[in-house]
Amino acid sequence: MKKSKLIISILIGLLVVGVVSAAMVSYLSNTAQVTLDVDSPMTIVFDNEGNTDTLTLDVLGGDTIEYTTLAKNNAENSIEVYKVLHEITSDGYWTGNEM
């Protein structure tokens, strides 16, 4: 009888220690809350009035259009890019060549 009471007491003690330690972990664990706004590392706009990100043109089929884009580096890091030149050949085929 004494042995069974001892085993039950040990099991109850372990259960109490487990519950208390679980409660302390949630109490002692440091948590941080942050509100964060993530912006694009670069902004690309058209070089038109107001430098907007929308370009509206009145064109007809076969018209040649030219436009310039501006890129602003919003990050404090280097942004590696390469330019691609798109041409329409006399046969009407699109080509893309790195500059």
Secondary structure, DSSP 8 states (H G I E B T S, - for coil): -HHHHHHHHHHHHHHHHHHHHHHHHHHHS-----------SEEEEESSTT--S-------TT------EEEEE-SSS------EEEEE-TTS-EEEEE-
